[in-house]
Amino acid sequence: MKYILKYIKPHLGRMSLGLFIKFIGTITDLLLPYIMAHIIDNVVPTKDVPLIVWWGVCMVLCSVVCMAGNVIANRMASAVARDAAQALRHDLFSRIMLLSCHQVDTFTIPSLESRLTTDTYNIHNMLGRMQRLGVRAPILLIGGILITAYMEPVLTLVMVAVLPFITVVVYKISAKGIPLYAQVQASVDSMVRVVRENIQGVRVIKALSKTDYERRRYAEVNDTLVQNETKAGVTMAASNPLMTVFLNAGLTAVIFVGAFRVNAGTSEPGKIMAFISYFTLISNAMLSITRMFVMYSKSIASANRIGEILDAPVDLEQLEAIKRQGEPYLVFDRVSFSYNGTKDNVKNISFTVGEGGTLGIIGATGSGKTTLLALLLRFYDVKSGSIRIGGRDIRSMDEGELREKFGTALQNDFIYEDTVAENIRIGRDIPMEELRRAAENAQALDFIDAFDDGFDHMLTTKGTNISGGQRQRLLISRALAGKPEILLLDDASSALDYKTDANLRRALREKCTETRATILVAQRISAVMHCDRILVIDEGEIIGAGTHEQLLESCEIYREIADSQLGGVVE
């Protein structure tokens, strides 16, 4: 709830004005039955037509003020809810972008998506409805009881007798509603995850004829969501019928007692009619309060989920800056790391890369190659040891300072729906001549210029309207465009033919002279064989290190890989 109040606070002035207008409109609404009773009991018997018209005009004016006040206040409430929810979504998105990869893994991407969409919508809906009903319903309830107590104390006691039963019902049901709606949101997370996987893998699903299987998977999570929604909905929906039963019982008692009082001459027909009108207003107010409790239960469940993100601690702390002198430019010093905190995924990794040096990393799938790059980019913090660039531990660098050093083309990099130029530039201030230079070095310029609109050619999401090799060359162009100090290519040329791959490696050696260190992760020996130093990784450990020629002599696994890929060349 504290976060909801935080985002309401900047709009308190506008919100207060809207609530005041709503207050005026509601008060005039309360006056209408009272005026009606006065006309029936006191004005009509006088047979004074001008006086009757005058009080009729008063009722019309009250109706106009009531309508205008509610319309204006509702518009202001919508504006406050819109602006507060916009700020909340903005801050939540910013916080999500600052989460460490470990935290993203913990929350899961589908859950983050639903918190940013469904949960913020629930809060937006609650803020708007609370301003519309939060003033009107209590005023109608309390004001109606006070006016009826003034008009008919006995009948008021009959009516008020049912209110404690209604209060208990609302409290009990709302207490059950919050955890049920939390379960609903968790089910939404699961559904989003399945939908996301199916949309991303739709081509593979169709190619393997697994459409029916995926339809069943979706049906399972959808059924679970429906069950949880039904359970929460049935529980919360019980409040309205129960309230209606109590209110109708109270109304019946009021009419019964009122009839006796009119017959006994202790009350008047106009007051009874007004009392019934007030009872209707009070009944609607109680139903509105019930709806508010339903919305409150749902929004509190959503606010708690959002609060988990906003309260998430800073996972990557910045250490004190201490610079070591006289060591190579990039150093991995006895680095170990574990994703789950138990078994190490990489163990005791040590290597260096000097100024202008190139390092190749090769190994089987799952051996830990990509993990080393993730640690270097500080997506995760090392469990033990340290990584240093220019003599400084990367944990002592600001994230922006650190990430600006890198140009990366990773395995699962994305291409979004925009022009070729924007996909290479990706929001950076890079002139067109630098984009062309990067594309040329990445061997991408030929196919880009072959498009009728060149760099203005529109790409689809994930680059589905270009080939796999073209996508990889665009991603390498993106990595080179910023003139990075450190170039990281993670299996970035796997889809390239050997000639294009060779031209790319030659361009990286001869033309990208501003790069101070290059790390190539690859499955192909040809991609790393010309590196100054090559690491062979197996099950998170270095089992071989040296040049291509040295590894052919000293590392049996490397020799087997080279023999299988290069054939008789090794012999």
N, C-alpha and C positions, 0 to 999 in steps of 0.2 A: 504493500500500500504506500510505502514511503516514496517509491518511484513515481506512482501516479500523482501524488501531491507535489513532487518536485517539478513535474512537467505542467501542472496546472498553475503553479505559482506565478510564472511570467504573465499569465492572462487573468489574474485576479480582478483587475480593474474592470475589464470588459465583462468578465463573468459576473461580477457583483452588480453591474448595471443591468445585465440581462436577467439576473435573479430578482432584482428590484422591480423590473417591468413585469416579470412573471407574477410577482407578489401582488402588484396592483391589479393585474388581470384576474387573478384568482379571487381576490377580495370582492371585486365586482360580481364575479360568478356566484359567490356566496350570498350576495345581497338579493339576487333575483327571487328565490323562494320567499324570503322575508317580505319583500315588496308585494309579491303576489298575495301572501296571507293578509297583509295590511289592506290591499285593495278589496279582497273578498269580504273581510270581516268588518272593516271600518269605513271604506270609501263607497263601495257599492250601495250599502243601506241608505246613504245620504241622498242618492239619486242625483248627485251633482255631476252632470256630464263633463263640464270643463275640468273638474277636479279628477275625474276618472281618466280623461285624456292626458292630463298632466302626469299622473302616476304611470300611465302607459308609456308616455314618452321617456320617463325616467328608466323604465325597464328596457326600452330600446337602446338608450344611451349606455346603460350598463352592459348590455349585450355587445354593443359595438366596441366599447373599451375592452371588454373581456376578449373578444376575438382579435382585435388589433394587438393587444398586449401579448397574447399567446403566440401570434404569428411572428412578431418582432423578436420576442424572447427565444423562440425556437430557432430562428435563423441565427441569432447570436450564439446560442448553444452549439449549433452545428459548426459554426466557424471556430469556436474555442476547441471543440473536440477534434476538428480537422487539424488545426495548427499544433495542438499538443501531441497528437498521434504522429504528425509529421516529424516533430523534433525527436520523439521517442524512437521512431524508425531510423532516423539519421544517426542518433547516438548508438543505437543497438548495432547497426551495420558497421559503424566505425569500430566498435568494440570487437565485433566478430573478426574484422580484418586484422586486429591486433592480437588475437588469440594465437598462442603458439600451436605448432602442428600437433603436439601432444594433447593440448586442450581440444583442438578440433576433432582429433581421433576419439577423445572421451565423449564429447557431446554428440558427435556424428553429424555429417553434413545435412542429411534429411531433417534431423531435429532442429538444426540451426535455421534451415529454410522455413519450417513451419512456425518457429518462434518469431521469425521476422515478418511473417505474413498473417497466419491465422491468429496467433496470440496478440499481435498488435491490433488486429481488426477487432478482437473481442474487447480490448481496452478502449479503442476508439468508439465502439458501439455503446459501451457502458458510460463513457464520459458524456456523450450526447444525450442518452436517455435519462441519466441521473439529473442533468440540468433541467430537462423538460418535466420530469416527474418528481424530482427530489424536493422541489419547493411546492409545486401544486398539490401533490398528494397529501403531505403532512398538514398543509394549511386547510385543505378541504376536510381532512379528518378531524383535526383539533378545532378548527373554526366551526365546523358543522356541529360538533358535540357541544361547544360553548353556546352557540345560538339556540340549538334545540333545548339545552338546559335552561336557558333564559325563557324560552317560549313554553316548554312543557317539561318540567323537571321529572315528573313521574314517568313519562314515556321515554325520556332520556335514560333513566336508570334501567328500564327494560332493554333498551338498545345496547347500552354499555355492558350489560351482563354477558354478552357473547364475545366481547373483545378479548378477554384473557384467553379463551379457547383458541381464537385465531392467532394470537401472539405465540402461544406454545407451538402450534402447528408450523408456523413460518420458521421459528427458531430451530425446531428439530429437523425439518426437511432441509434447511439451508446448511446445517452442520454436516449433513450427509452429502450435500451436493458438491462441495469443493473437491474432496478426493475423487469423486466420480468423474468430474470434469477433467481432473488431472490425468486419469486413465484414458479419457477420450482423446486428449491431446497427444498422449504417448502412442495411441493407435493411429492418429493422424501422421505422426513421425514415421511409423512403419509403412503406411500406405505411400507416403511421399518417397520413401526409400525405394520401394518396388517400382513405382512409376518412373522415378529417375533412372533406375537401372535399365528398365525396358526401353525408355526413350533413347538412352545413350547406346544401348546395344541392339537397337531394332534391326540393323542389317544382319548381324550375326544370328539373331533369333529367327529371322526369315530364312536365312541361308541354311540353317540347321533344321528347319521345319519344327520349331519349338513354340509356335504361336499358341497352341492349345495348352501346353505346359505352363507358359507364362500367364495365360488367361486364368488358369486354375490358381496359380500363385497369387495373382491379384484378387481373385474371388475370396481367397482365404483371409487376406488382410482386410479386405473390404467388409467381409462378414463379421470379423472381429470388431472393426470400427462400428458397424451397425449395432452389434450387440451392446457395446459399451455406451453408445449414444442412446440406445433404447433404455438401458438400465438407468442412465442419468436422467433422460427425459421423463421416464415413468415416475421416477422418484420425485423430481421437481414438479412434474405436472400434477401430482397428487394435491398440491397446495391449493390450486384453484377450485376443484370440486369440494374439498373440505371447507374452504372458506365460504363458498356459495351455500353449502348446507347450513352453516352457522348463521350466515347473514339472512338467508331466507327464513330460518327459524325465528331470528330476531324480528324480521319484518312482519311475519305472521303474528307474533306476540304484540308488536306495536299496533297493528291494525285492530286486533282483538280488544286490547286494553283501550285504544282510542275510541272505538265504537261505544264501549260502555261509558267512557267519560263524556262523549257528546250527548248520549242519551240522558246522562245524569245532570247535564247542564254545566259541568265543570270545565268544559273545553269547547272550542268552536270549530266548524268545518274547515275554515281557512287555515287554521293552525295545523289541523290534521293533514291537510293537503300539502302544506309547506313542510311538515315533518316528514311525510313520505318522500318528498323531493330531496330533502336533506339526507334522509336515510339512503336514497339512491346515490347521492354524491359521496356519502361516507363509504358505501359499499364499493363504488368504483375506485375511491382512494385506497381502500384496503387491497383491492385487486392489483392496483398499480404498485403499491408497496411490495406485494408478493412478487410481481414481475421484476421489480428492482432487486429483490433478494436473489432471484434466479440469475439475473445479469451480473450481480455482484459476485456470486459464487463462481460463475464462469470466468469473470475478469480477474478475480483474485488468483484462481488457478493459473491463468495465463501470466499475470504479473509475477507470480513466484517463479515461473519458468524463465521469464525475461530477466528477473533479478539474479538468477543463477549465472547468466552471462555477464551482466553488468558488474556483479560482485566477484567475478572470477579474478583471482590474484594475478599479478604479473609473474608469468612463469619463467621468463628469461631475464634474470637480474643482471645489471651492469656492474662489472667489477672495477676496481681502481686501475687506472691506466699506468702500466709500468712497461717501459720499452727496453728490450734487450738489444745490445749492440753486437755487430759482427756475425750474425747468423744468416743463413739463406733467407730468401724473400718469404717463402711459404714453408711452414714446419708443422707436421703432425708429430706430437711428442707423446708416445705411449698412450694412445687414445683407445678407450673402451666405451661401449655404449650398449644399452638394452632398451628395446621398445616397451617390454612389459615389466621391466624391473627385476626379472629373475635371470633368465639365460641371456648372456651377452650375444648381441648380433654381430658386433665387431670387437676384436680382442687385441689389445696391445699393439695397435697400428702405429708405426713410426716411419716417416719418410720426409724428404725435403725436396723443394723445387726452387732452383736458383732463378735469378733475373733472366727473363727471356727463355726460360727452360720449358720443355714440354714433358708431361708425364702421361703415360698410357696405363690404364687399369683394365685388366681382362680377367674373366673368371666365369664360372657357371652361373646360371640363373639362381638368384637367392643367395649368392655368396657374400653380399654386403657391399657391392660396388656403388650402387645408388645411395646407400646409407652414408658412405663417406662424403659424398657431395652434399647430402642433406645436413650433415654435421658442419661442413665447411661453410655453407650458407646460413648456418645457425637456425635452421628450422627446428632443430632439437639441440639441447645442451649435452655435452659429453658427460659420461658417468665418472670417468677418471681420465687423467692426462690433460693435455691442452692443445689447442690449435692456434698458431700465431701467424700473422701476416705483417711483414715489415718489422718484426720484433715485438709486436703487440698481440696480446691474447685477444681473440675476437670477442670474448665476453666483456672486454673493456671498451668496446666500440659501440657507438650509437647504431641502432639497426639501420637507419638511413645511410649513415656513413659506410657501414659494412656492405650493404647490398648494392650500393652504387659502384662498388669495385668490380662487380661481376657482370658478365654477359653470359646468359645461360640458354641452352636448348636442351630441355629435359625430355624424358620419355613420353610423358603425358601432357606436354604443353598444349595450350589451346589456341584455336583461331576463332575469332568472333565475327559476327556479321557486320562487315565494314569493308572499306577499300583495302587493296594490297598495301598502299602507303601507310594507312593507319594501323594495319596489323603489324607492320615493321616498326613504325614509330611508337605505337602503343602509349600515346599521351606525352611523349617526350618532345622537347623542342629541338628537333633534328631537321636541318635543311634538306631539300630534295637531292642536292648533289651528294650528300653523305648517304642518303638512302640508296641511291644508284650505286655508289661505291661499295656499300655493304652487300647489296644484291649481286654485284659483279663478283666479289670475292667468294660469295656463297654459291656461285654458279647458278643463280636464279634470274639473272638479268635477261637472258635469252627468252625464256618462256614468258616473263612479264611483258617484255616489249612485243611479244607475239599477240598479246591481247589487243583488241581494237582500241580500248581505252587505257592500256598500259597500267600505270600505278593507280589509276582511278577505277580499275576493275573491281566489281563488288564480289566479295567472297561470302559464302553461306556459313552458318554456324558449324564449327568444327572443320571448315574447309572441305565440305563434301563435293564441291564442284571443281576440285583440282585433284591431281593424283597424289599418292602417298609420298613419292619422291619430291614433288613440287612443294608439298606441305613442309617437308623436312628442310628444304632449302630456304623457304620463307622464314622458318623458325631460326635457322642459322643466320640469316640476314638480320633478323631482330636482335640476335645476340651480338652481332658485330657492329650494329649501327651506333651503339653508344660508345664506341672505342673503349672497351672495358680493360681494366688492369689485368683481370683474371678471366679467362674464357673457359667455360665448362660445357662440354658437349657429352651428353649422356646417351649413347647409342643413337646419335643424331644423324648418322649417315647410313643406317641399316637398309633403307629403301632405295639407296642410290646405286646405279650401276657402277662397275669398277672404274670405268673411264672418268665419270663425273666425280667419283670419290677421290681418285688420284689427283684430278685437277683442283678439287677443294683443298686437299692436304697441301698441295704445292702452293696455293694462294695463301693459306694460313701461315706457311713457313716464310714466304717471300714478301708478302704485302702487308700483313697485319703486324707491323713492327712495333706498334705502340703497346701491344699486349705484353705484360711482364711475366705472365705464367699461363700455360695452357694445360688443361687436364682433359684427356679424352677417355671416356668409358666406352668400351665396345665389346662386341662379340666376335668381330672379325679381326684376325691377325693383321690383315693389310691396313687396317685403320690405325694401328698403334705401332707397327714394326719400325717406323722411322722416328719414334719419340726418343728423346735423350735418355729416358729411363722408363722401364715398364714394370708394373707390379702385377703379380699373379695372385689373385685372392681365392681362397677356398674356405668355406664355412667361417667367414669373418676373420680369417688370419692370412697374413702374407706368407705364402709358401715359396715365393720366388721373386727376385728383384734384380734388374740389370738391363742391359741393352738386348736387342733382339738376338744378336749373335751369342751373347753370354747366356741367355736363357735357353737357347737351343742346346747348349752344352751342359747346363747345370740343372735345369728344371724339366723333369720328365713329363709333367702334365702339359706344360707349355709346348714341349716338343710334339706331344700327341695332337694338341689342337692345331699346331702349324702343319703337321703332316696331313691331318684330315682336311684342312682347308686349302693348303698350297700344293698338296700332292707331291710329285717328284721333285719340286723345287728344293725341299729341305734336303733330300738325299743328294 
